[in-house]
Amino acid sequence: MDEIVFFNPGDAIANSHDFNEALRSAEIYKTKDPLQSPLVIVSPTKDDPTNSFAVYFADDATKKPADDDKEAYKVEKHL
């Protein structure tokens, strides 16, 4: 079953059209500050012809949209 979470798109740490590039960015960011919140790599739930991926702090996720500026994402990987 897919895990759907909501994030403010402007809070993304990194964006990429390639999953491996997003993963590499997340690993680099995690190496710089290992005591931070866990990271997640997500993809949009809406039809996205670009197949983009974004990296967010896992602690910033919500299960319900709190306001209009949050978008739904499917969690691809927890780091």
C-alpha positions as CSV (number, residue, x, y, z in Angstrom):
1,M,0.0,0.0,0.0
2,D,1.3,3.4,-0.9
3,E,2.1,5.9,1.9
4,I,0.6,9.3,1.0
5,V,1.9,12.4,2.9
6,F,1.6,16.1,2.4
7,F,4.4,18.7,2.1
8,N,4.7,22.3,1.2
9,P,6.5,22.2,-2.2
10,G,8.7,25.1,-1.2
11,D,10.2,23.1,1.7
12,A,12.0,20.6,-0.6
13,I,15.6,20.0,0.1
14,A,16.3,18.8,-3.4
15,N,14.3,18.1,-6.6
16,S,15.3,15.8,-9.5
17,H,13.8,14.0,-12.5
18,D,16.0,11.0,-11.7
19,F,15.4,8.9,-8.5
20,N,19.1,8.1,-8.2
21,E,20.1,11.7,-8.4
22,A,17.5,12.6,-5.7
23,L,18.9,9.7,-3.5
24,R,22.5,11.0,-4.0
25,S,21.4,14.5,-3.0
26,A,19.7,13.2,0.1
27,E,22.8,11.1,1.1
28,I,25.1,14.2,0.7
29,Y,22.7,16.3,2.7
30,K,22.5,13.6,5.4
31,T,26.3,13.4,5.6
32,K,26.6,17.1,6.3
33,D,24.3,17.0,9.3
34,P,23.7,13.4,10.6
35,L,21.7,14.6,13.7
36,Q,18.9,16.1,11.6
37,S,15.4,14.6,11.0
38,P,15.3,11.5,8.8
39,L,14.7,12.3,5.1
40,V,12.2,10.9,2.6
41,I,12.2,10.8,-1.1
42,V,8.7,11.4,-2.6
43,S,7.0,11.6,-5.9
44,P,3.8,13.6,-6.7
45,T,0.5,11.6,-6.5
46,K,-1.0,13.6,-9.4
47,D,-0.2,12.8,-13.0
48,D,3.3,14.2,-13.5
49,P,4.7,13.8,-17.0
50,T,8.2,14.8,-15.7
51,N,8.4,11.9,-13.2
52,S,10.0,14.2,-10.6
53,F,11.2,13.3,-7.2
54,A,11.8,15.5,-4.1
55,V,13.6,15.2,-0.8
56,Y,12.0,16.4,2.4
57,F,12.5,16.1,6.1
58,A,10.3,13.2,7.3
59,D,9.3,15.3,10.4
60,D,7.7,17.9,8.1
61,A,5.2,15.3,6.7
62,T,1.5,15.5,7.6
63,K,-1.1,12.9,6.9
64,K,-3.8,15.5,6.1
65,P,-3.4,18.8,4.3
66,A,-3.5,21.6,6.8
67,D,-3.8,24.3,4.2
68,D,-4.1,24.9,0.5
69,D,-0.3,25.2,-0.1
70,K,0.4,21.5,0.7
71,E,0.5,18.9,-2.0
72,A,0.1,15.1,-1.8
73,Y,3.1,12.9,-2.4
74,K,3.8,9.2,-2.4
75,V,6.7,8.1,-0.3
76,E,9.3,6.3,-2.4
77,K,12.0,5.8,0.2
78,H,12.8,6.6,3.8
79,L,16.4,7.5,4.7
